[in-house]
Amino acid sequence: MRKVITVEISNEQVDTAVTFFIKKANEFSSRITVSRKGNTVNAKSLLGLLSLQLTNGTELLLEAEGGDAAEALEALEKIMRTSA
């Protein structure tokens, strides 16, 4: 499954949201990746997500494979659309 999302969090809250994003991603058994501008990282990796340099308005491609993929994408999208 694939989903394109836009980060809708103030730049001051992005690092906090990334922490919540990783914790939530680790609750799912699916393999989850995040891509930006041709760079793809494991959604469960702090260093990977930080390397994407997320800011408000950043467009991301979330991809998930596994039995809980749809639920994972929905939950992770919510984190990137609400301030922590």
N, C-alpha and C positions, 0 to 999 in steps of 0.2 A: 504494500500500500504506500501511496505517496500523497503528500499534502504540502502545498506551498503556503507559507504563513509570513506575516510581517510582524516584526517585533514592535509592540506598542507599549513600551515601558520607558519612563524617563531615563536618561543616561545615568543618572545618579543611582538608579535602582537595578541596573542591568546585572552587576556582579552578584547581588543578592538573588535575583531571579535565576541566574545561571546555577547557583548552588541548589536552589529548590528544584530546578529542572533536572539536574543530575540525580538528586535523591529520588525524584519521581520516576525517572527513566529506569533506575535500578530496581524499582518495584515490579517491573514487567519482565517476563521471560523472553519476549521478542528481541530480535537483533534490531537496534535502532541507530540510524545514522542521521547526521545533520550536514547539509551542504550549503556552501556559499561561494559564489564566484569560482566554481571548479574545485574547491577544496572540500573534501568529505572527511568527517571525523565521527568517532564513536560518541553517541549521545550520552554515554555513561562515563566519559572521560573529561575531567576538569581541564586539564591542559589542552585537550583537543578543542573544547568549546571556547576557551579563552583565546586560542590562536585564531579564531574566526573574527575576533574584534567586533563583537556585536554592539550595536547602538540602536537608538530609537529609529524606526523606519527601515532597518535592515530586512531584506527579504531572504528567507531560508527555505530550503527544501528538506522536509522531514520524510524519512523512509523507514518503514518497519516491516519486518517479516516474522511471522509467528502467530500463534493462536490468539494472542491478546493485542495484535497490532492495531486494530481500529481503536480500541480503548486507550492504548498508549498514545497514539497520535492526538486524540481528542484532549486527553489530560495535559499533554505537553504543550499543545497550542494554547490552552487556557493560561498556563503559567507565563507565556510570552506576551499575553494580551492584558494582564492585570498587574498592577504594581504590588510588590511583595510587602 
